[in-house]
């Protein structure tokens, strides 16, 4: 039996309430995780290559993108929160074998998420001329940073639709198509960026244009596979029905997505404050900070791939009423995430100089980036715990308490320590604060997972 068919068969076991062995559960987690991990890694490689392309234009170009990068994360996080508010509902309905209800949620999600994306993009365009100065940037990088953010903000509409379609397909158990398309987006991004950055000589602005075009093509392909080809969720194969949002679907989406949106808003705000702490340390520190974050993402992206699989499995398990199976999926997913990211942390510590050398030819940037990456490597196992546990809680629709935990950890631990350590220890102090906060956050997420508070709320025994 082929692996893909085996995964589909095992997913049907969840909906049918059938018993699964430990080996079958592990295989299902791994088989759903691998496509997501490959897609996450390919996305990271895309950003890695993008940053390397820009980095070879000089420290100023890297600093310009690094200055507004965290605000871009904030925009993406707000879009993802809206997507998950609807896709978690779809996972629950699929688990309960109610495909018509799942498609009803899908139709409404398209309308609501498009409106949300327009609001975010218009806001980004309006603030783009002022954002670099608000973040403490100087004149030599402000112009490029503003243009980059404006183009990236306009592309947010494509990002929203690509993310919505991808999350819907994944929650239906289809990890392969979204992952393949995301890998394709990475390839297109590299090609487009090379054309716009080097051949057309657009520099930093070219990086934003290339990424935006890659997002547009991928969004169109992703929506095609969702709306036309999906066995469970295709809208083209069924008689046309209303796309008008209804109070029950929207209110549930708000209950799930609003805490996540607030979390992304305040977490994004925290990342922006962190950037403001780093910016006064100088252009070299800002460039090393930005490029080291890109390198580190190679380490933690596999954790996000496993978290996506955990969200799907827990979501369908909850919908099917498979309580013991849901708890087992949760714990096994977290253990797998910790194992993978521990290995990645070891590799990052060993190869930090070589990875930074790929990002920038500036010796000072390489040396400083190597130092901070080796500080961060020690926190990767607990960072994995936080990432995958959060995926578990999202699948269960339990988003309020985890959001509060993340925000408290970020603002009370990381930023307080970073502001205290930066004046004396520079960028190394900021990354030490980051590592300590990730250790703390992973610990409190594991405590919530194993003490069963989220499970008690859902009456899982």
N, C-alpha and C positions, 0 to 999 in steps of 0.2 A: 504493500500500500504506500502510495506516495506521501511525502511529508505534508504537503498542503492539504490533501484530502484527509489525512489523519488529524490535522488540526481542526478542520471543519467538523469532522465526526466527533471529536472530543468536545468541541463547543456545543454541539447538539446534546451531548450528555448533560450539560448544565441545564439546558432548557427542559429536558425530559426528566430531570430529577434522578438520573442514574448515578450509581456509585463509581468513583474513580480511584485507581490505585495511586500510591505516592509517585511511582514512576510515570504514570500517565499525567498526573498533575504537573510534575516537574517538566516533562516534555512539552506540555501545552504552554507553560510559562516561557520556556526557552524558545519554542517555535514562534510564539507571538512577539517575543522580545527581539529576536535577531533582526527581522526587517526594520523595526524601529531603531535599534541600535545602529545598524548600517546607515539609515537615513540621518540619524543624529550626528554620527561621525562624519558623514559626507557633508552635512551642513557646516560642521565645525571646520572641516578641511576647506570648505568654500570661504568661510570667514578668515581662516588662516592664510589662504592664498590671497584673498582680497587685501588683508592687512599687510602681507608681505609685498604685494604690488605697490600699495600706497607707501609702505615703509621705505621702499627703495627710492621714493621721491624725496625722502628726507624726514627729519624729526618733526618739522613743522606740519607736514601733511598728516603724519600719524597723530600728532597732538590735536589737530583740527577735528578729525573723526572721533578720537577718544573723548574729546570734550562733550560732544552731543550724543555719544553712543548710548549712555545710560538713559537719556531721555527717550531714545528710540526703543530701548527695552521696555520702558514704561508704556509707551503706545502699544507695543506688541502684547504686553501683559493684559492691558485693558481689553484688547480684541479677543485674546484667548479666553478670558473670563466669560465674555458673552457667549462664545462658542460652546464652552463646557456647560454653561447653564442649560443649554438645549440638548447637547449630545449625551449628557448623563441620563437625561430623561429617556432618550432613544435607547440607550443600553438597557435601562430597566424594563422598557416595554418589549424589547427583543427577548430579554431573559424570560419574560412572562408569555412569550409567543403571541403578542398582540402587535402584529406588523402594521395594521391600519392605523393604530394610535401612534406608532413610531413615525409613520409617514406624515401624519397630521402635525406632529411636532416639527418635523423637517421643513414642511412648507412654511410654517410660521417663522422658523428660525432664519430662513433666507431673507424675509422682509425685515425682521427686527435687526439682524446683524448688518445688513446693508445700511440701514439708517444709522446705526451706531458707528459704522466705519466712516460714513460721511461726516459725522460730527467730529470724530477724532482727527480726520485728515484736514478739515477746514481749520480746526483749532491749531494744528501743527503749522499750517501755512501762515496763519496770522502771527504766531509767536516767533517764527524762524528768524526774523531780522534782529530780534532782541535777545534770544536765548543764549548765544555765546557770551554776551556781556553779563547776563544774569548769573551765569555759571563761573564767572571770574576769568574768562578768557581775555587775552590781550589782542591788540590790533593786528598783529602779524598772523594770527590764525582765525580771527573772527569771521572774515569774509568767506573763506572756504567752508568753515563749520556751518555757517548760516545757509549757504547754498546746498550743502550736503543734506542738512536736516529738512529743508523745504522739499527737495525731491523725494527723500525717503518718506516724508509725511504724506505726500500725494500718493505714493505707492501703497499706503496703508490700506486702501480699499482692496487692492489685489491680495495683500497679505491676509485680510479678513476672510475673503471668500475662499482662498486656498486653505486657510486654517479650518474654516467651518466644514468644508467638504472632507478634508482629511480626517478631522476628529469624528465625523459621522461614520465614515467608512471604517475607521479603527474600532469604534464602539460597536459596530456590527460584526466585528471579528476579522475584517479584511485589513490586515496589516501590510500585505504585499504591494498592492497598487499604490497607496499613499507613499510608501517607502521608496518604490521605484521612481515615482514622479519627483519626489524630493531629491533623490540622487541626480535625476536628470536636470533639476533646477540648479543644482550645484555646478554641473558641467556647463550649462548655459551661462551661468553667472560668471564663471571664469573666462569663457570665450568672449562674452559681451564686455566684461571689464577690460580685458586685454585690448579689445577694439577701441573702446571709448577712452581708456586711460592713456594708452601708448600710441596707437595708430592715429586716433583723432586728436590726441594731445589735450584731453579735457581734464586730466589730473584728478583731484579729489571729486569733483563734480561727476566725472566719468564713472567713478565707482558706484555712485548712487544711481545713475541712469542705467548702468548695466544690471545692477541688482533689481531695479524696478521692472525692467523688461523681462528678466527671468521669472519674477513673481507673476507677471501678467500671463505669460505663456502657461506656467504651471497651474495657475488658478483656473484657466479655461479647461485644461485637460482634467484637472481634479473634479470640477463640476460635471464634466461629461461622464466620467466613470461613476459618479454618485447618482446623477439624475437620469442617466440613460442605461448604464450597464449593470448597476447594482441589483442583485437578485432580491434582496430584502427591501431596499429603499427607493428603487427606481420610481420616479413620478411619471415618466413618459409612457410606461407600459400600462398605467392605470388611468381610468377616467379622470378628467380634470376636476379638482375640487378646490375649495376656497383656500387662499393664502392669507386670509385676514386673521391677524393675531386675536386670540381669545384670552380671557382673563385667567383661566386655570393654567394654561401652558406658560403664559408670560409670568404670572406670579410665582410659579415653581422655578422658572428660569432665574428670576430675580433672587429667590431664596438661596439657590445654589450658586449663582454667578456673582451676586452683589458682594458677599464676603470675599470672594476671590478677587473681584475688581478692586475693592477697598484695599485688600492685601497688596495687589500689584501697584496700586496708586501710592500707598505709603512705603512699600518696599522700593518702588521706583524712585520715590522721593528720597529715600535713604541712600540709594545708589548715587543720586544726583548730589546729595550733601557730601557723600564720600568723594565724588569728583571735585567738589568745591574745596575739600580738605587737601586734595592732592595738587590741584592747579597752582597754588602759590609756591609749591616746591620747585617749580621750574619746568621748562619744556622737556628736558631729558627725563625727569621723573614722570611727567604726564605721558610721554611716549612709551616709556618702559611699563608703566601701569596699564595702559591700553593694550599693548602687545602681549604682555604677560597674561592678561585676562583672556585673550584669544587663545593663547597656548594652553592655559588651564582648562579651557572648555573641551579640549580633546580628552581630558581626563574624566570630566563629569557628564558628558553627553550620553555615554552608555547607561548611566543611572536614569536619565530621563527616558531612554528607550524602554527600560524595564518598568519604569513607573507607568508608561502608557499602557503596557500589557496588563499591569496590575489594575489600572482603572477599568479596562475592558472586562477583565475576569471578575473583579469585585462587583462591578455594575450589573453584569448579567447574572451573577450569583445572587445578588440581592433581589433582582426582579423575579428570579425563579424560586425564591424562598429557600435556597440551598445554604443554610446558615453555617453548618460545620465546614462545608467546602469553601465558603467565602473566607472564613478565618484562616483556613489552611493555605489558600492562595495568597492571602495577605502576608503571612509570615514567611512563606517560602520565597516570595518575590523580594522581600526586604533582605533576606539572607543572601540571595543571588546578587542583588545590587551591591551589597557591602563587599562581597568577594571580588566582583569584577572591578569595582573602583579602588579597592586596596591595591590590586595588581597595577592598575593604571597610575596610581599615586607613586608606586615604587619606580615605574618606568619614567615618570615625569621628573622625579628627583635625580635619576641617573643621567637623563639626556637633556636636562634643562639648558645647558650652554649651547648645545647643537640646535635645539628648537628655537632659541632666541636668536641665534645667528642666522637662521632662515628668515627671520622676521625683519631684521634690520642690520645694516652694515656698520652702524655706529657703535664703537666699542663700549662707550659708557652706558648705552641703552642695554646692550647684551649683558654686561656685568651686573647691572642693577636688576634686570629682569630675572637673571639666573638666581640671584639671592632670594628674591621674593617668592619665586616658584618653589624653591626648596623649603621655604617656611610653610607654604600652603599645602605641600604634599602630605604633611603629617595629619591634616584634617580630612583628607578625602574619604576614609571609611565612614566617619560620622556624617559627612556631607551626603554620602549615599543613603544613609539611614533616613535623613530628613527628606531627601528627594522622593524615594520610593514610598515611604510612609505617607507622604502627602498625596501621591498617586492613589494609594489605597483609600484614603479618606475621601478624595474627590469621587471615586467610583461609588462610594457609599452615600454620596450626597451630603457628607459631613464636612462642611467648609468653614463654619464660624470659628470654632475653637482652634483648629490648626492655623487659621489666619491670625488670630490673636497671639498665638504662640510665636509664630514667625516674626510678627511685627515687634512684639516685646523683645525678642532676642536681638533683632536687627538694631532697633533704636536704643535700647537700654544697654546692650553689651558692645556691639561692634562700633557704633558711631561714637559712643562715649569714650571708649578706649582709643579709637583712632584719633579723635581730636586731642586726647591727652598725650599720645605717644608721637604723633607726627612732628611737632615742633622740635623734639629732642632726637628722634631716631629716623626722621624722614619717611621715605616710602616703606622702608622695612618695618617701621612702627605701625603703619596703616595695615600692612599685610599680616603682621602678627595679631593685630586686633581681629582681622578677618578670620584667621585660623582658629583663634580661641572661641569666637562666636559660633563658628560652624560645629565645633566640638560640643558646645553647649546646646545648640539647636538639635543636633542629632540625638543627644541624650534625652531631651524632653519629648521628642517625637517617638522614640523607642518606648519610653515609659508609657505614653498614651496608647501605643499599639498593644503592648503586652498586658497592661492593666485592664484593657478591655472597655474603657469608657465609651469609645465610639461604638463598640459592639453592643454594649448594654443599651445605648440610646436606640439602636436598631433592633433590639431584642434578639440579637444573635447569641446563641448558646453553644 
